[in-house]
Amino acid sequence: MNIKVLFFASCRDLIGTGERKMTLPDGATVTDLISKLAMEQARFTDMAPSLMVSVNQAYVERDAKLQDGDEVAFIPPVSGG
């Protein structure tokens, strides 16, 4: 299946782009996507536990199953003053 992945703030800096198309096997979960990204960029493993994840603009748990055409966003914690 094909999905669109969005990266924000420090995620975008780490991955080197704000948006990317990825292919995953049918039945893949958010955890599977994180594992694939970590294989390509080892430092993503350190960042992953603190990220919020949304699928089609709704926050989800890591065990959420993905569907063809989904949009997944990785959102790091933000702070402000």
N, C-alpha and C positions, 0 to 999 in steps of 0.2 A: 504494500500500500504506500501511497505517497502522502506526505504531510508537509505542512509549512511550519517552520520553527522560527520564532521571533526571540531575539536576545536584547535585553535592555541593560543600560548602565555598565557596570563592571563585567557583566556577562558578555556584552557586546565587545568590550575591550579585549577580553580573554579569547573569545572565539574569532574576533577579527572582522565580524560582519553583524549587521542588525537583523538579517533575514537569511534563511537558508531552506532549500527544499531537501527533504531526506526520504529515503525509502526504507521501510521496515517490513518484516513479515506480518502476514495477517495474524491478528490476535495479540499483537505487541502491546505492552503497557508503557506508561510514563517511565517506569523503572528501566525498561528495556531501552528506551530512547536515551535516558541518562547514561546507561552503560555504554551505548554506542558512542555517544559524545565523549565520554571519559577515555575510551580507547584511542580516540583521535587527539584529545587534548587532556593529558593526565591531570593538569591542575583543576580541571572541571570537577574532578572527584572531591577535592577539598571544598569547593564552593557549593556543590549540589545540596548538602543538608540544610543550608540556610535559605535556599531559593523557594519562592512561591511559584506554583505552576498553575497555569490556566489552560483549559482546552475550550476553544470556541468562546472565549471571554468569560468562562466560569471557572472559579478555582476548584481544583480537584486534588484527590489524594494520589500518591505515587502508584497505587495499584490500578488506577483507572485504565480501562482498555481504550485504545485508540482506534479510530476508523479512517478509512481512506478519505482524504480531503480535509482532515482536521487541521486546525491551526493551534499550535502549542506555543505558549509564551513562558519564558523563564524570567522571573522578576526578582532581583536581589533586594535585600532589605534596604530601606531608605531612611534617612534621618534628616531632620531639618531643625531650624531654630526659630 
